[in-house]
Amino acid sequence: MNNHFAIPEFVQELSTASSHGVNQIVQKLSTLLSHPVLVVDPLYQVLSCSTGIEAIDEIVIMPDNQQESNPHFAVFSCQISTIDSLKNGLANPITLNNKILGYLILFSNDKPLAAGLYEDALIYTASLCALQMQKSLELKQERQKFKEAFLFDLLYGNIKQKEDITEYGEIWGWDFSIPHIVIVFSYKEDNHFFTNKQTVNMLLQVVENELISQNFKPIAMAKQSQVITMIPLVDTDYDENRAKLEAFAVTVLNKAAKMNPEFELACGIGKKYRNPTELFRSYQEAKVAFELGILLKITTPLFTDFGLERILYKHDLQDLIEYYNHTLGSLLEHDKNHDGNLIETLEVLAANQFDMGKTAKASFLHRNTLRYRVKRIEEILNMKLDDLHVRLDIMAAFKIKQLRKI
Amino acid sequence: MFKRTGFIFNADDCINCKACEISCKNENQTPMNIQWRTVKKVAPELYLSLSCNHCDSPECFRVCPERAFIKRKDGIVQIDENLCTGCQLCVSACPYQAPQFNPETRKVSKCQMCYPRQDIGMVPACVEACTTGALNLVDLNTFEDEQTVRNLPGFSDVTVTNPSIIFYPLKPRKRYFLQ
């Protein structure tokens, strides 16, 4: 056999290992070169490490920028810092079709590595990694297509059998035998064409990362300006669940606001459903809660928290206007004719559950002034404010106003 | 991402000819008292041709106890009349009066955006029949035009339901009188 066509043994071994994925390639290269090997993504987040995932939690990789930007050096040196040590390494970009998929890094526990010695091996292994990473990326994209179709059907109740949903869910490791709740995050769009897909995808990433950090298999999808997620709720304690959901929503809102401060974000939380075929209701409720939360200025609105608002938001507008004018019309008329602000006093009084003390404090009025005003309001409206029915009417009228129906 | 089919209505171009109404009736053979699409006059020179708006958050769909409604991936909201018990919750929940109750069959029916036509690449009958081109179909996920608005006077509140319809508003008209 002609020696020129001989393939080195380590190439054969790496090629064989490559069929089992990036992890195996990393392990094999590490064994062959007797040094630890890492694969990181373009943002230097560790994807695979020959010394095991546990050992690499705190690694920060600092590339030498001058060398990295120089196209003549495929391999560049970098420093890998852990909590207790700083190590020197050699990195080679993993590229496919001029797109950087990540970096392959070889590092030493003691002395710096000679680039010339390892360059060829790193370049060859990086090309094997590139093929494997591209393959898994394509697989992920294909799976994502099916995932989105399944989630769409789930959120619109198009799958009628509970067993079907449970079986489909198992494909992605989701257990729909336990109750779930739907949370909708969305940008408050003034413009109805919200085409900033990058922003929505970033929000999706924030939601997924937060779910992973809480040990959930993320069930999330992006839809127009919304990111919809489903969270399993094992606990039966309502208050505990509520606190968890609110904390989760606030964390996501804060993180997303830090990333994109120019877009205002809001959320809505639906009801918990045991049967996955009913989850579409939770989605619709979350969207209603989202809209009502914006109108009523609630950061983490839960659909279960809304009472009268649930009926009022969809009631006939003309009816609502008539009701509002019937209840508070005479007071509005009086304020208009006398340039007064009794309606504002009544609004603060209603907001403080008709408690004189609290209202006086909130509206910076003396108790006696407030008493006089309440007496005037009672005279104008021709009703007694200590009657519960009257209070209900007034509260409902102000809720109609809050919901921007007037 | 799936497409989101929706209507785009140019209020300036509608002349109240009712061709959309007639073609809808003809295509779907709806009974005499059922009209899935209607043209209504909301102001002296403003006509709106309205049907089901295939909302992103359909209220009919949310309230139906029989789960008779389906939202297809292209955004079309369909009703399975076999599942409908005629409770009419959807009729009262829809702010656009799209679902219509037929007292003879005791079932609710509504516009289904001519999905059999759309599935073979045709546009809905109402869009095809529109004499002035005021009514059209677009993919709301990709369509962009800053001149469009979400609401017009005479159209119900769009918050919560998020209907799949956008409008070109009326432009101020110039009048020329013979002296």
HADDOCK unambig.tbl for C-alpha pairs under 7 A between the chains (distance, minus, plus):
assign (segid A and resid 156 and name CA) (segid B and resid 70 and name CA) 6.87 0.50 0.50
assign (segid A and resid 156 and name CA) (segid B and resid 71 and name CA) 5.97 0.50 0.50
assign (segid A and resid 158 and name CA) (segid B and resid 70 and name CA) 5.82 0.50 0.50
assign (segid A and resid 193 and name CA) (segid B and resid 144 and name CA) 6.31 0.50 0.50
assign (segid A and resid 224 and name CA) (segid B and resid 141 and name CA) 6.97 0.50 0.50
assign (segid A and resid 281 and name CA) (segid B and resid 62 and name CA) 5.96 0.50 0.50
assign (segid A and resid 284 and name CA) (segid B and resid 57 and name CA) 6.21 0.50 0.50
assign (segid A and resid 284 and name CA) (segid B and resid 62 and name CA) 6.46 0.50 0.50
assign (segid A and resid 287 and name CA) (segid B and resid 160 and name CA) 6.85 0.50 0.50
assign (segid A and resid 288 and name CA) (segid B and resid 160 and name CA) 5.64 0.50 0.50
assign (segid A and resid 291 and name CA) (segid B and resid 160 and name CA) 6.06 0.50 0.50
